[in-house]
Structures are given as structure tokens and as C-alpha cells.
Amino acid sequence: MSITGWLPRGLEVEVADGLERLVQGRRLSPVQRRIAQYLSENLPDAVFLSSVELAERAGVSQPSVTRFAMALGFAGYPELRQALRPLVVGGDGAADSDRPRRDGEANGARFLHEMIDHEIRNLTAIRDRLAAGSALPGVRADGLPGRIEGLGTALAACEPLPVLGLRGSSGLVTTFAYYARRIHPDVRPLTHGGSELTEGLHAARRAGSEWLLAVVLPRYPAEAVHALEYAAKLGFRTAVIADRADVPFPADEVLPAPVGARAVCDSHAAPLALAMLLLEAMAGAAPLRTRARLEEHDRMTDQTGVFLRP
């Protein structure tokens, strides 16, 4: 989080650390993140606001403020406000109300930079795991590279290949399926719930599918978890791209990729990168088929004018 209100030198770091400790490790809804961001940027004033005033300034409802406080472990908003006030008014360096505030645009830009830095760290975490799990010459990798390679081989041979992703995960599945269709003969994205999802799983299994690839990112949709359980009953093996390895639902294979959770809504840069690595492994598992399908796709797009010519 970034603190954009004016604070005396030295106290800014203390306030930022205090807010970070309060929200660290907690999954907040988009509305709750808006409240947290407003507090982050306006704490010297916000600690003196009522819940109604805070709701108005953050652009949320008053009950949302109460739920936010409870999500952080407080009985209500008054208790949260009481805990935050010492961060601003305690000690020898309390802020003087007549000091000018720092430029809001500059701090907004700094927050955007922090978001990008957070995404870079998420991607770096995947890169480091790939490097740590790389095999020596003549030795099979048992870490992440080997798992991606093995799963890519299995999914390349799986026809049809159902790919599940609901709610916030549906966009990543749509992107993956779009590109996977270029190298795989039968990719079936499942991005709608209800009976349509059940029928899609059942049809894929009857057609000979053995694997279900799923993207299940926070907040975990209950229907996606139920679909994984139903798929297991049908005899599927399940592979899941998730934000962490210790997911609270059953899966035969889990490929973890951290999610960016600093903004109002999650960012899926790292999960998307991991999905593309898996797609690359699928392409490498069937090189002749991949080449033939890509060449056929290029001919089709040239003949039909799908893309603008340079």
C-alpha cells in the first residue's frame, strides 16, 4: 500500500507497515480493497471519520465498512479506527493539520509502479522455481519444469481436452483455449456453470477424455470446486492452475502461480504465464501435429484475410 497523505519523516514508514500488517494474508473483496486503498491514501484524515463518512468518501456502503473491519479481525469499525489512530497521532512526530499534502498524482503513479513491481515479483517467483527445478544433463527434472513437461504430454494426448474456469478465471481459460485450439484437435472450454457445465463434463468423459484442466483462482468459486469433485466421480484426473499449492479442494496436479492482489481486482499475469508454459509443453509433446496444425492455420488465415497484412 502507499500512503499519500502528508506525514512527517519517519512516521510514513511506520504507518505503511502498520496498515500492511493489518491486511497481510487476508483475502479482501474488491469493495474491501477500495476501502483499504482509501485508508492507505488518506489515513491522517480517515482515522477521524465515522463509518458513514468513510463509506461516502470511499464510494461504498456503510455496511461494507463494517464488514471490512470485521474481515480484519475487529468487532466493528470503531475498534478498527481506534487501532489505526495511534499510527497517525501517536509519538513525538504527530502530523500537524496545517502541513501541505503531497501531490496526489505523484502518489497515484507510485502506487501503479508498486502494482507492476508486485507482478514482476510474482513472475520472478515462477522463473526461480523453474531454475531451481531444472534437471542436470541426463537427469530428469522432478521439480516444476518436469511437472509442466509431464502434464503437457498428458494433455496433448487427451482428446477431447476440457478446460474449466468460472467467474474471474474464465478469461484466462478463454485465452488458453483460443491458442490451444491451434495445436490440439479438440479443446473444450467450460466457462459457464449450471447444467451446461455438468453436461460438458459428462460429454467429454463419454468421448474418451481422461484429464480435466481447471483454472481456479481466488476467490474460489464453489461451483468450480463442485465441478472438480464431480469430474473425479466421472473418472477424470484433474490438473489445476491455482494461486498456491495447498489449495482447499482435491486435485491430482496443482501448478501454483501467485495472483496480484494489490489493486481493486486481482491480476492474473503469473497464472497466465504459467498457462502459456503448459501450452508450450503441449506443443513440444506432439511436434509433428503442432507443426501441421500451425501451418494449416496460417494458410487458412492467409486465404480468408483474417488478419491485416503488414
N, C-alpha and C positions, 0 to 999 in steps of 0.2 A: 504494500500500500504506500501511497505517497501522501505527505502532509503538506497541504498548500496554504493553510492559514499561517500568519506570521507567528513565529515562536522564537525566543531568544536562543542564542548559540548554545549548543549542548543539549538543550531540552528537546529539540526536534527529534534527535535520535532516540531519546528515551520514550517519547510519545509514540513514535513509529514502532518501536519494539513492543511497547505495551499493547497496542492495537493488534500487532501481528500475533502476539501470544494468545489473545482472546479468540481469534478466528482460526488459528493454526489447526489443521487436521479436521476441520468441520466442513461438511458439505452444505453449502448455503444455496437456497433457491435464487433465481435471477432477481426477484424482488428484494430478498435479503441482501444480495450483493450491492444493490443500489443504495440501500441504507448504509451498509458498511463503507461504501465509497464516499458517500456524503459525509459521514463521520470523519473519515480519513482526511478529507479535504477541508473540513470546516470545524474541526474539533474544538478550538477555543470558544466558538460561539455555540456549538451544538450541545455542549455539556450543560448549558443553561436553558435549553429549550424543553418545553413539555412534549409529551408523546404526540399530541395533536400538531404542534408546531413543527416538530421534526418530520412527521408524515407529510405535511404540506410542502415543506422545502425539499424533501427527497422525492416527492411525486408518487407517494404510495399511500395506502390506507393506514389509519391509526391501529387497527388490529394487526397489521403486518409488522408494525414497530414492536408491539408486544410479543409477537411470535419470534421476531428476530432476537429480542432479549432472552427469551426462553431457550432458543436454539443455542445460545452461548452459555447456558447454564444458570441464568439468573431467574429469580421468581417473577420478575416483571421489568418494565422499563425503568422505574425509579431506582431499582437496585443496580441496573447497568449504568445509569447516569452517575450514581454515587461512586461506582468503581472507576469511572473514567475521569471524574473531576480532579483527583489528585495528580493525574498525568499532566494536567494543564496548569493548575493553580498551586500545586504543592512546591515546596523547596524555596530556595533563595531567588530563583530566576523566573518568577511568575510573569506571565505576559502582561504588558501594560496595554490597556484598551486603546490608547491613542497612537500606538505604533502603526505604521502603514502595513498593509498586507502585501505580500509578494504577488507578482504578476500571475494572474490565473492561467493565462495562455501558456506561459512557460512551464508551469507545473503540470498542465494538461499534457503538454508534449513529453514531459519527463515520465508521466505515467504510461504513455504509449510506448516509450522506449523500454520501460520496465516490463511491459507485456511481451515485447519482442524478445528481450533478454531471457524472460522466463521460457518462451518457446524454444529458444536456442539451447537452453539448459536441458529441456526435455529431449530434444533431438540428439544432443550430445550424450545423454544417458544411454540412448539406444546404440549410438555409434560405439561407445565404450564397451557395452555388453557384447557387441559384435566382435570387437577387437579382443576382448578377454576370452571369448569362446571360440576363436579361430583355431583350426587344427594345424598342427605342425605337418610338414611334408610326410605323406604316408600314414598319417594318423587321422582317424575320423573324428570330427568335431562333435562333442556331446553337449555343447552349450547352445546359445541362441542360433548361430549360423547353421549348425547341424539340425536343429529342430525345424527351422524355416525350410531347409532343403528337404527334409523328410516329409514335412507336411505338404510342401509344394508338389512333391512327387505323388503323394496320395490324392491330392485334389485334382491334379492334372489327369489322373486315371479315372476319376469319379464322374460318371455320366448317368443322369444329369447332375449338375452341381448346384444345390440350393444354397442361397446366401441370405441370411436373416439379419434384419436391422430395423428396429422400430423407433419411432419418435426421433429424438436427436441423433440417433445412429443411422437413420435411414439415408441421409445424404451421403455418408461415406460408403454405404453399401451400393447406392446407385452409381457412384463414381467407379467403385471397384468392378461392378458388374459390366459397366459400359466398356471398360478396357479388357476385362477378362473374356468377353464375347469375341474379341478379335483373335484370341489364341485357343479358345476352348469351344467345342461344338454345341454345348447345351448348358448355359448358365441361367439360373432361375432366381432372380432377386425376389425376396419376400419382405415387403416393406409395409404391408397393411395387416392389421390384426383381425381378430374375429374368426368367423368360419372360413374366410378366404385363406387365412394363414394355415389353419388346420388342413384344409383341402390341398393346399400347395405342398405341405409336408407329406401328406399321405400319397399324393400323386407321384412325387419324386421318389419316394421309397418303393412304390409299386413298379416304377420304371427302372429300378435297379440301383438307385443311389445308395451309397454306403456312408457318406460323410455329409454333415451339415456344418457350413462355416457361418459363424454368427459374429456380429459386432455388437457388443453390449457395454455401453459407456454410461457413466453417471448422468443423471440419476437413473438407476437400473429399472427399466420398465417391468412391472410384474408380469405382463403378458409375454415378454420375451423370455423370462425365466420359465414360465409355464410351458412355452413352446419348446425350450430345451429339454424339459422333463418329458414332454410328450414325444419328442424326437427320440429320446433314449428308449422309451417304451416301444417305439416302432422298430428299433434296431439300429438307428443311426449311431455312428461315432460323431462326437461333437468337438469342433475346434472353435475357440472364442478369442477374438481380439478384445481386450479389456484394458482398463486403466491400471490394474495391478494384478499380481499373480494369485493372491489369496482371495479370489472372488467368492462371494457368499452364495454360490449356486454351482451345481455339478457341471463338469466339462472334462472331456478326455484330454484335450490340449488347450493350454492358455498361453497366448502370446501377449505379454503386458507392454503397454506403451502409455506413459503418463499424459494426462489431459491438462491443458492450460486452464486454470480456474481463477485467474486474476480479474478478468473482465466480467461484465454483467452475465454473459453467456459463455459456456465452455468453448475452448478452441481445440480442434482435433488434429493439429498439424502432425504430432508424433504418431498417433494411430494411423493416419493416412499414409505416412511414410512407411510404417511397418506393413501396411496392407500392400503397398507397391512392391516392397521387398518380397512378400509372399507371391505376388503376381509374377515377379521376375523368376522366382524359383519354379513356378508352374511352367513358365515358358521354357526354362532350361531343362525341365524334365522330359519334354517332348519336342526336341529341337526341329525335327523334320516337319511335324504337324504345325508347329509355330511358324516356321518359315513359309510353308504353303499357304496357311490362312492369312498371314500378313500380306503376302504378295497378291493373293486373291482380293483382299480388302483394298489394296492400293489400286488395282485395276478397276474395281467397281467404282471407287470414288473418282477416278480419272474419267471414266466413261460417263458417269452421271453428273459430274460437276458439283459434287458435294461441297468441296472447299474452293475458295477463291484461289486463282492461280497468282503466283508472285509476279 
